[in-house]
């Protein structure tokens, strides 16, 4: 079979792969992209986008349940879970079609199949067990993403114990649900199902939910989540699942309490992810794998010359926007673009879209102190923000962490309505290396939720006005 030569071959068409391909074309490189299943990857097809569509439906349901608070009334409000799922899938399909159009517009050659490295600068594409293309590549970007981790004895079966895929397309709502893991994925599913009426229990092995977040924000989020009727067990683990005909009995071990047995209709496993590093031919290269992820340097380069890895397959943080940035960075590095800069991981925002929303960037208060910073901390609750009160969303908190000597913004942490949109203001500030002085002198529009950001900065320096 005749080979085809490209400056760059990208393996994987998700949020890391397709931006890498497009950016390389913008820089004049010939590019091929190999995708085994869905353009847009897990994020667009089974993650970020469809889950947000589901959560939007849940938000609408919550608002309808509070009509009297806003002066309205309605009777016999109902929902159809099939229509909710259908809308989510429609949104996903629309965006996947958009990715295909973008690649075509930018003249990226797309190959359908499984890609495998076959020695230096060679990629073999297989479809239905047969070789369909042999590609020669000046450089290779691996962007194969990751998949959900499983635990021995707790493996998803698609019926009683769900992975994220089954959880996104339920044929009917379970009456009760156990969510194992309280990271972003677990809490988003817990929030969605609870808003639709399911009795939800969350089990987390760490001593608090959302363990990567600032401890104060985690505690605030837990209070709000428990008020919604979600039961939370921390410092706990599921030791066994007994699967019946149409329910599951979970044996839960707790650190400081007696073990409990919990019977639920369904279980969602949300205990992290592991990189898709298998069957890539990495054994033919010098690339290294550590704990299920490909090892890279600050330029996304592996130990094999000319081979890069971006996104979830290269490790934490496992975020689509981090993958996109790394994909672009790798393409620019390959093309010799002088404006390329390594990604500063501390400036990558994290967002959880449950109710309440949680968003953060930079160091937590504890991490800042561990790094030797003397800190000044500002806090401002949404209860003091006029827009939040007008929206009926007065539960929330903005927390800012500064270096007390330099005024550097070390971290920002938020819980409450629309904080996943607000966090970008602090992300921009950190990338511009803004100090507390510039932030305090910035005019924030009134009335907006963003005023709480300003007041939090002011509070760190004992200058808050509205509290």
N, C-alpha and C positions, 0 to 999 in steps of 0.2 A: 504494500500500500504506500503510495506516495505521501511523503510528509509535507506539512505546511509550516512555514516559518513565520514567527511573530517576534516583535520586540518584547512583548509581555503576554504570558498566559496566566489568567486568573482562575483559580479553582474555587468555585462557590459564588453564587449570585445573590447573596444576602446583603445586609446593610454595610458590610465591609467590602465585599467583592465588587458589586456593581459600581459604587463610587470610585474604587480604584481603577476600574476599567475605563470609566468615563473621563476621569482626570488624566489618565495616561494618554487617551486620545486627544484631549485638549492640548496636551504638550507634544503632540505630533508623533506619538508612538503607534505602531500597529499592534492591535490587541485582540486576543481571543478569550472568551469566557466560557467555562465549562460548568454546567449546573445539572445535578442529578435528578432534581424533583421540581421545585417551585422557584421561579425568579422572585426575589424579595426575601427569600429565606424564612426561617422560623419567625423572626420578628414580624414581618408583614403578613404572613399567612396564618401563623398559629401563636403569635405572641403579642408584641406591643400593640399593634393596631386592632386586631379583633377583640382583644380583651378590653381596650378602651371603649370600643363600641358597646360591648356588654355593660360596662360600668356606667356609660352614659344613660342607657336604658334604666339602670338601677337608680341613678340620680333623679331621673324624671319620676320614677315611682315614689321615691322619698319625698319629692316636692309635692306630688299629688296627695300624699298622706298628710301634708301640712297645709292644705288649702285654707283652712279656717284662719290660720295665723296671718294670712295675707288678704283676708276679706272675701274669700270665695267659698263656694260649697258645691259639691257634686255627689251624686249617689251612684252606687253600683259600678265603681271603677274596677276594671278587670285588666288582666294582662294575659298575653299568649306567649309562652316561652318559646314556642316554635318560631313565631314572628320575630322575637328578640334575637334568636340565634340566626335566623335568615338575614336580618339586617346586618349583623356582625359579619357574616360570610360575604355579603354583597359589598360591604366596605372594603374588605380584604381583597376581593377579586378585582375591584376597580383599581386599586393601587398596584396590584401585581401586573395588571395590563399596562399600567403607566410605566412601570419599570421596563417592560419589554419594548415599549415605544421609545423610551429614552436611549436604550442601548442601540436600537435601530437608527435613531436620529444621529447618534454619535459614531455610527459605522463600526460598532463592535461586533465581531463575528461570534455568534453564540452556538455552542455545541451542547447537545443534549446527551447526558450520560455520566458515567463514573470516571473520574480522572485519577491517574496513578503516575507518580514520578517514575521514570525508567532510566536512571542515570543522569549525568550532568546535562541540563538544558533540554531534556526530553520529557514529554507528557503523552501518555497513551490514554485514549478515551474508549471506554467500553459501554456498550448498550445491549441489554438482553443477553449478556454473557459473551458477546463477540466484540472484537476490536472494530470501532467505527471510524477512528481517526488517530493519526500519529502526528503530534505537534512538536516542532522545534521552537524553543523559547530562549530569548536572550536573558530574561528574568522570569521568575515565577512568584506569584502571590497566592499563598494558601489562605483561604477565607471560608473554611468548611464549618465554622460555627461549633455548636455544642448541643448536647441532648440532656434530658433530665437524668439525674442520678437515681439509682434505685438502692434499696437496702435489703439485705438477706431476709427472706420471709415476708417482706412487705411489697413484693414486686406487683406493679399494676397488672390487672388482668383484663381491663377494658370494660368490665361489667360492674363489679363491686368496688374495686380499687382502681381509681382513675389516675392517669397522668394528666398533664395540662390539656392534651388534645381532647380527651373524653369530657373533661370539665368544661370545655368551651362549646360543646355541642350536645347538651343533655336533651334527651327526648322528652323527659318530664323532670320536674323538680323533686329532689329527694326531700323527705320530711325532716331528716336529720343528717348531719354531715360532720365528719372529722377531717380536719386539715392538719397534716403533719408537716410542720415547718412554718415559721412566722417571718420569713423574708418577704420581699416585695411580691413574689408570685403567690405565696400562701395567703398573705393578708388581702391581696386584691380579690382572690377567689372567695375568701371568707366574707369579705364585704359585699360582693355581688350576690351570693346566695342568701345572706342574711337579709338584705334589702328586699328580696323576693319572698321572704317568709320562712326560709329553712332555718331550723335550729342548728347552730354552728358551734363546734368546739375546736379550739386551736391548741396543739401541743408543740412546745418548743423546748429543745434540749438545753439551751442557754438560760440564764437567769432572768432574761427580759425579752420581750418581742422586739422585732426589728433590730437585732443585735449590732448591726454595723452603724446604726445611728447614734447620735449623742444621747446619753442616758436620760437626760432631762426630757428630751423630745419623745423618747420611747415611753417614758412614764406618762407623759401627757396624752400621747396617742392611746395608750392602754386604757386610761380612764374613759376617754370618749368612746372607744370601741366596746368596752364592757357595758357602758350605759345603753348601747344599742342591743344588748342581749347576747352578745357573743361571749361564750365561756372561754377563758384562757388559762392554760396550765403551763407554767414555766418551770425550768429545772426538771423537766419530765421527758420521758421517751416512751415510744411504743415498742414493747418487747415482742409482741405477737399479735397476729390477726387471725381470727377464726372465721372463715367465710361460710355463711349459710346459703340458703336458697335465694334470699333477697335482702340480706342484711349482713353486717359484719360485727363481730365482738372483738373490741380492741383491748388488749391488756396493757395498761399504762403504769410505768414505774415512775415514782416521784421521789426526789432527793430527800426531802425532810418530812414526808408523809407516807401513809400506807398506800400500797398500789391499789388501783381501781380498775374495774371492768366496765367498759362503756359500749353499749350497743347502738349502732348507727346504721342508716340505710346505705350510705356510701362513704368512701374515704378518698381524699385527694392527697397524693404524695408530692410534697414540694420541698425537697431537702437538698436543693442545689443542682449543679450541672457538671458535666465532664466534657472535655473537648472531643470533637470527632477527628481523632488522629489515626484511626485504623484504616487499613487498606489504601493508604496514600503512597506507598512505596518509600516511606521515609527511611526505611532500613538501607536503601541504596544511597543515602546521603549522610552528611555529617550532622544533620539537624538533631537536636536533643529534645527528649520529652521528659517533663518533670510533673509528676502527680496529674497525669492526664492532659497536660497542655504543652504546646510547643514553646521552647525557650527562645526568647528574642532579646535583642538589645533595644536601646532607646529609639533606634531607627526602624524597628520592626524586622531587623535582619536576623536570620537564623545562623547557626554555625556553618551552614552550607552556603558558599558564595553564590549570590544571585537568587537565593530562595528566601522569601519573606513570609511572615505569618501575621495576620491581623485579626482583631475581633476576639470573640469568645474562645476560639481555638488556642489563642496565645495567653489566656488567663484573665484574671480579674483586673478591673471591674467588668462584670459581664453585662455590658450596656450597649445598645444599638448605636447610640451617638458616639461612644468611644470607638466602636468598630468603624464607623464611617470616617471619623477623623484619622484613624490609623490607615485606612485604605487609601485615603488621599495622600497622607504622609508618605506611604510606601511608594506610590506612583511618582510623587515629586522627587523622592530620593533616587529612584531608578532613572528618571529623566534628567537628573542633575540640576533640578530647579533650585536656584540660590535662595529663594524665600522660604524654603522648608525649615521647620523647627521641630525638635522632638516634643512629644506631648508630655505635659506636666500632669501626672495622674491626680495630684491633689486639687487640680482645678477642673476636674470632670464632675459635673453635678450628678446626683442620684435622686431619682423620683419614684415614689410609690403612690399609686393612684386609687388607693382604697378611700373610704370615707371615715375619718378625715384624711386628706392628702398629707404626705410627708415629703419634704425636699431638703437637700443639703448639699454643701460644697465645702471642701477644705477639711481642716482638722476639727475634731470634736474638742470640747474643753479638756477632757482627760488626756487626749492624745497630744494636745498642745503643751500641756504641763509636763508630760512624759518626755517631750522633746527638749525640755529646758526653758521654755518660754515663761516669762512672767506675764500673766494675762489680765486683760480687763474684759469683763463680760457684760453685755447689755441684753435686756429682756423687755419685750413689750407684748402684752396680751391683746388679742383681737377684741376683747370686751371694751377696750379703750379706743377702738377705731370706728369712726362713724359709718363708713361704708359697710363694714362687716355687720354692724348692728342693723343697718337698713336692709341688708341681704338676708337677715335672719341667720347669720353664720358667725356668731360672736365667740364660739369656742375655737381658740387658736393661740399660737405663740410664735414670735420671731426671736431668735437668740443669735447674737453675734459675739465672736471671739476675736479680740485684738491683742497684738503684742504691746504691752504697756510702755515699752521703751521706744519703739519705732512707729507705732500707730498702724502697723501692717494688719490688714484684715486676714486673719488666719483661717477663719471658718464662719459659716452661716448655716443655721439649722432652723427649720420651720415646720409647723404642723397647723393645718387648718384649710379653709376653703381656698382653692386656686393657688396654693403655694408652689405647685409644680410649674406654674407660669411665672410667679414672682421671682423664683430662685435665680433666673437668668440675669437679673439686675446685679446680684452679688457676684455671679460668675464673670460678667464683664468687668466689674470693679476689680476683682482679683487679677484678671489678665492684664489690666492696665496698671497694676501695682498701686492702686489707689490706697491712700491712708484714710484714717478717720476724719482728717481735716476736710478733704475733698467731699467725702460722703455727707458730712454735716452741713457743708455749704451748698449742697445740691438741693434744688427746689423740687419737691415731690408734689404732683397734682393732688388737689382736694376736690371731692372726697374720693379716695382710692384705697384699696387694700395695701398698696405699696407704701403708704404713709407709715404703716407699722414697721416697715424696714428702716425708715428714717428714724423713727422714735427709738428703735432698738439700738441704733448707733449712738444716738444722743444719750440714751440711758447708760451706755457703757462709760460715759464720761460725765455722768451726773447732771445731764442737761435736758432730760426728757421733759416735755411740756405737758402731755396729756395723761400722766399717771403720777 
